[in-house]
Amino acid sequence: MMIKIKKNLYTIIGVIAVIVILAIIFWGKQIPGMSIFNSLSNKNAPAKPSAPAPDTSLSYAEALQIYEGKRFQFSSNGVNNCIMNPSSAVSKMGTKVMLDNRIGKQVAIYLDGTAYNIEAYGFKIVTLTTSAQLPHTIKVDCDTGKNNGQIILGQ
């Protein structure tokens, strides 16, 4: 009788342990940066801030904080099709920036001819890069407009 109770107790403890482990793994995936596997594998690595990859889902408020000083806002004044603010900037090669569409329709933002379609009041995070010799001036076109802005890219 005593052996049967011990076996049942061990079985119950094992089931509870498995449930707890699965709950930790699942819950950790719900909180960015809190995965149990990330914390174990990066335990000795120095913490360094980094901007999220373009496919990372950020809220607009989070993106504004992360990309403060690295945001290009696109709006319309009713006369011109698209206005870039700031209209000119200097940045380093490989910098991630926020392209912020404040127009009530989807627009295409072109950086040296590469199109980034951004939905109404949406944004995209892009990495400034070129194969041209540095310094290089990235020409920015917005929707059907031309030369709406420029970004001087350096090392």
C-alpha positions as semicolon CSV with decimal commas, in nm:
position;residue;x (nm);y (nm);z (nm)
1;M;0,000;0,000;0,000
2;M;0,282;0,243;0,096
3;I;0,472;0,168;-0,230
4;K;0,159;0,239;-0,438
5;I;0,112;0,578;-0,264
6;K;0,479;0,671;-0,329
7;K;0,445;0,578;-0,700
8;N;0,131;0,791;-0,729
9;L;0,301;1,080;-0,550
10;Y;0,604;1,061;-0,782
11;T;0,374;1,050;-1,084
12;I;0,182;1,357;-0,966
13;I;0,505;1,548;-0,893
14;G;0,640;1,457;-1,239
15;V;0,322;1,573;-1,414
16;I;0,326;1,900;-1,219
17;A;0,694;1,954;-1,308
18;V;0,622;1,904;-1,680
19;I;0,328;2,147;-1,664
20;V;0,539;2,409;-1,487
21;I;0,822;2,375;-1,743
22;L;0,580;2,404;-2,036
23;A;0,412;2,707;-1,874
24;I;0,751;2,880;-1,831
25;I;0,848;2,812;-2,193
26;F;0,508;2,929;-2,327
27;W;0,490;3,236;-2,104
28;G;0,849;3,329;-2,187
29;K;0,765;3,336;-2,558
30;Q;0,485;3,587;-2,488
31;I;0,725;3,842;-2,335
32;P;0,990;3,978;-2,579
33;G;1,342;3,900;-2,461
34;M;1,216;3,674;-2,182
35;S;1,255;3,333;-2,343
36;I;1,409;3,085;-2,101
37;F;1,641;2,967;-2,378
38;N;1,761;3,323;-2,452
39;S;1,838;3,391;-2,089
40;L;2,030;3,065;-2,050
41;S;2,234;3,098;-2,368
42;N;2,317;3,467;-2,312
43;K;2,386;3,441;-1,940
44;N;2,751;3,547;-1,971
45;A;2,713;3,771;-2,275
46;P;2,731;4,145;-2,209
47;A;2,400;4,324;-2,254
48;K;2,405;4,556;-2,550
49;P;2,110;4,753;-2,680
50;S;2,010;4,682;-3,035
51;A;1,731;4,790;-3,259
52;P;1,482;4,521;-3,351
53;A;1,486;4,361;-3,691
54;P;1,246;4,502;-3,948
55;D;1,005;4,211;-3,907
56;T;0,976;4,270;-3,531
57;S;0,630;4,382;-3,433
58;L;0,659;4,715;-3,252
59;S;0,388;4,952;-3,145
60;Y;0,410;5,304;-3,283
61;A;0,494;5,441;-2,936
62;E;0,778;5,188;-2,893
63;A;0,919;5,271;-3,237
64;L;0,911;5,644;-3,157
65;Q;1,119;5,584;-2,844
66;I;1,366;5,344;-3,003
67;Y;1,421;5,551;-3,318
68;E;1,420;5,897;-3,160
69;G;1,654;6,109;-3,371
70;K;1,649;5,842;-3,646
71;R;1,296;5,898;-3,780
72;F;1,190;6,038;-4,114
73;Q;0,829;6,151;-4,110
74;F;0,629;6,180;-4,431
75;S;0,321;6,402;-4,443
76;S;0,113;6,603;-4,688
77;N;0,026;6,973;-4,679
78;G;-0,253;6,945;-4,934
79;V;-0,046;7,123;-5,200
80;N;0,262;6,906;-5,226
81;N;0,213;6,535;-5,256
82;C;0,459;6,441;-4,984
83;I;0,687;6,625;-4,743
84;M;0,982;6,458;-4,566
85;N;1,081;6,585;-4,221
86;P;1,369;6,632;-4,174
87;S;1,428;6,694;-4,543
88;S;1,802;6,634;-4,508
89;A;2,011;6,428;-4,266
90;V;2,351;6,270;-4,218
91;S;2,377;5,909;-4,103
92;K;2,625;5,623;-4,082
93;M;2,624;5,318;-4,304
94;G;2,420;5,037;-4,148
95;T;2,203;5,261;-3,928
96;K;1,844;5,149;-3,880
97;V;1,589;5,428;-3,925
98;M;1,214;5,466;-3,902
99;L;1,017;5,568;-4,211
100;D;0,698;5,714;-4,063
101;N;0,395;5,767;-4,290
102;R;0,157;6,026;-4,138
103;I;-0,053;6,043;-4,457
104;G;-0,402;5,892;-4,461
105;K;-0,319;5,659;-4,751
106;Q;-0,054;5,401;-4,836
107;V;0,254;5,558;-4,990
108;A;0,571;5,428;-5,146
109;I;0,894;5,572;-5,007
110;Y;1,192;5,527;-5,237
111;L;1,549;5,526;-5,107
112;D;1,777;5,539;-5,412
113;G;1,498;5,375;-5,612
114;T;1,423;5,092;-5,365
115;A;1,053;5,107;-5,276
116;Y;0,915;5,067;-4,925
117;N;0,535;5,055;-4,927
118;I;0,401;5,192;-4,600
119;E;0,034;5,174;-4,513
120;A;-0,163;5,478;-4,396
121;Y;-0,029;5,603;-4,060
122;G;0,215;5,310;-4,057
123;F;0,590;5,285;-4,040
124;K;0,881;5,066;-4,148
125;I;1,223;5,016;-4,000
126;V;1,494;5,003;-4,266
127;T;1,872;4,978;-4,266
128;L;2,056;5,251;-4,454
129;T;2,304;5,086;-4,687
130;T;2,459;5,129;-5,028
131;S;2,710;4,963;-5,254
132;A;2,828;5,305;-5,373
133;Q;3,148;5,467;-5,247
134;L;3,101;5,664;-4,924
135;P;3,004;5,932;-4,860
136;H;2,691;5,876;-5,066
137;T;2,373;6,082;-5,090
138;I;2,062;5,866;-5,074
139;K;1,787;6,031;-5,277
140;V;1,446;6,004;-5,112
141;D;1,131;6,012;-5,322
142;C;0,784;5,989;-5,173
143;D;0,489;5,848;-5,368
144;T;0,483;6,029;-5,705
145;G;0,709;6,311;-5,583
146;K;1,077;6,335;-5,664
147;N;1,365;6,463;-5,451
148;N;1,154;6,494;-5,137
149;G;1,466;6,460;-4,925
150;Q;1,817;6,326;-4,893
151;I;2,026;6,128;-4,648
152;I;2,401;6,165;-4,666
153;L;2,546;5,827;-4,580
154;G;2,898;5,805;-4,438
155;Q;3,118;5,558;-4,252
